């Protein structure tokens, strides 16, 4: 069994996954737009004007984890709450790079710093509204 985060966006999923791909590496393994839906399937052919290029589904494979997402249809988006995507880099410098890149234009909710439980830990909400935790368990 696997668990993989599936993130919802307010029309900016493509931009968010460009950032996640650049910052986290890995590879985009699937990308489908609402405009690619065949007529008659799951509302296909009834795409709201201007939504043809919005993301119906995207997958970013990083190691053995897949981060997935999509744009919520108009009027269906809800701000994420009650969870964080948790990243566990193996060293503090890589953690700092990831934290800084994701925090750009977003909001830091706990600075990236040493804690009693981790060598480095920080929390943020990126500019797309996704909450993240960056945790480095041990010293290099």
C-alpha positions as CSV (number, residue, x, y, z in Angstrom):
1,X,0.0,0.0,0.0
2,X,1.2,3.5,-0.7
3,X,0.0,7.0,0.4
4,X,0.7,9.9,-1.9
5,X,-0.4,13.6,-1.5
6,X,-3.0,14.9,-3.9
7,X,-3.1,18.7,-4.0
8,X,-5.9,20.9,-5.2
9,X,-5.2,24.3,-6.8
10,X,-7.2,27.4,-7.7
11,X,-6.2,27.5,-11.4
12,X,-2.5,27.7,-10.8
13,X,-1.6,23.9,-10.7
14,X,0.8,24.1,-13.7
15,X,2.8,26.9,-12.2
16,X,2.9,25.2,-8.8
17,X,4.2,21.9,-10.3
18,X,6.8,23.8,-12.3
19,X,8.2,25.1,-9.0
20,X,7.9,21.7,-7.2
21,X,9.7,20.0,-10.1
22,X,12.5,22.6,-10.2
23,X,12.9,22.5,-6.4
24,X,12.4,18.8,-5.6
25,X,13.7,17.2,-8.8
26,X,12.2,14.0,-10.0
27,X,10.2,13.8,-13.2
28,X,6.7,14.7,-14.4
29,X,5.2,11.3,-15.2
30,X,1.7,12.5,-16.3
31,X,0.0,15.8,-17.2
32,X,-3.5,16.1,-18.6
33,X,-5.5,19.2,-19.1
34,X,-9.3,19.6,-18.9
35,X,-9.2,20.4,-22.7
36,X,-7.9,16.9,-23.4
37,X,-11.0,15.2,-22.0
38,X,-12.9,13.4,-24.7
39,X,-16.5,14.6,-25.2
40,X,-19.0,12.7,-23.1
41,X,-16.5,11.4,-20.5
42,X,-16.7,12.9,-17.0
43,X,-18.2,16.1,-18.3
44,X,-15.8,16.2,-21.2
45,X,-16.8,18.8,-23.8
46,X,-18.3,20.9,-21.1
47,X,-15.1,22.6,-20.0
48,X,-15.7,26.2,-18.8
49,X,-14.3,28.8,-21.2
50,X,-10.6,29.5,-20.4
51,X,-10.1,26.2,-18.6
52,X,-8.9,24.1,-21.6
53,X,-5.3,24.5,-20.4
54,X,-6.0,24.0,-16.7
55,X,-4.6,20.8,-15.1
56,X,-7.1,18.0,-14.7
57,X,-4.3,15.7,-13.3
58,X,-0.5,15.9,-12.9
59,X,2.0,13.6,-11.3
60,X,5.6,14.4,-10.1
61,X,7.6,11.3,-9.2
62,X,10.4,12.0,-6.7
63,X,12.2,8.8,-5.5
64,X,9.5,6.4,-4.4
65,X,6.9,9.1,-3.7
66,X,4.4,10.6,-6.2
67,X,3.1,14.1,-5.6
68,X,-0.2,14.6,-7.5
69,X,-2.5,17.5,-8.1
70,X,-5.1,19.2,-10.2
71,X,-7.0,22.5,-10.6
72,X,-10.3,22.5,-8.8
73,X,-13.2,23.3,-11.2
74,X,-14.5,26.9,-10.9
75,X,-16.2,27.5,-7.6
76,X,-14.9,24.2,-6.1
77,X,-11.5,25.3,-4.7
78,X,-11.0,25.2,-0.9
79,X,-7.9,26.4,0.8
80,X,-5.9,23.4,2.2
81,X,-6.0,23.0,5.9
82,X,-5.3,20.3,8.5
83,X,-2.3,18.8,6.8
84,X,1.2,19.5,5.6
85,X,3.4,17.8,2.9
86,X,6.4,16.7,4.9
87,X,9.8,16.6,3.3
88,X,12.8,14.9,4.9
89,X,16.1,15.9,3.2
90,X,19.2,14.1,4.4
91,X,21.2,17.2,5.2
92,X,20.6,20.7,6.6
93,X,21.9,22.5,3.5
94,X,19.6,20.7,1.1
95,X,16.7,21.3,3.6
96,X,17.6,25.0,3.7
97,X,17.6,25.2,-0.1
98,X,14.2,23.5,-0.4
99,X,12.7,25.5,2.5
100,X,13.8,28.9,1.0
101,X,12.6,28.0,-2.5
102,X,9.2,26.9,-1.3
103,X,8.9,29.9,1.1
104,X,9.5,32.5,-1.6
105,X,6.3,34.5,-2.0
106,X,4.6,32.4,0.7
107,X,4.4,32.5,4.4
108,X,6.8,31.0,6.9
109,X,4.8,29.7,9.9
110,X,7.9,28.3,11.7
111,X,11.4,29.3,10.8
112,X,13.9,26.7,9.5
113,X,16.0,26.1,12.6
114,X,17.3,23.5,15.1
115,X,14.7,22.0,17.4
116,X,14.8,19.6,20.3
117,X,13.5,16.8,18.0
118,X,15.3,17.6,14.8
119,X,18.6,18.9,13.5
120,X,16.6,21.4,11.4
121,X,12.8,21.9,11.0
122,X,10.6,24.5,9.5
123,X,7.0,25.1,8.3
124,X,5.6,27.2,5.6
125,X,2.7,27.8,3.3
126,X,3.9,28.3,-0.3
127,X,2.6,31.0,-2.6
128,X,0.1,28.5,-4.0
129,X,-1.5,27.8,-0.6
130,X,0.2,24.4,0.0
131,X,1.4,23.8,3.6
132,X,4.9,22.2,3.9
133,X,7.2,20.9,6.7
134,X,10.9,20.5,6.0
135,X,12.5,18.2,8.6
136,X,16.2,17.1,8.8
137,X,16.3,14.3,11.4
138,X,20.0,14.0,12.1
139,X,23.2,16.0,11.8
140,X,25.5,15.4,8.9
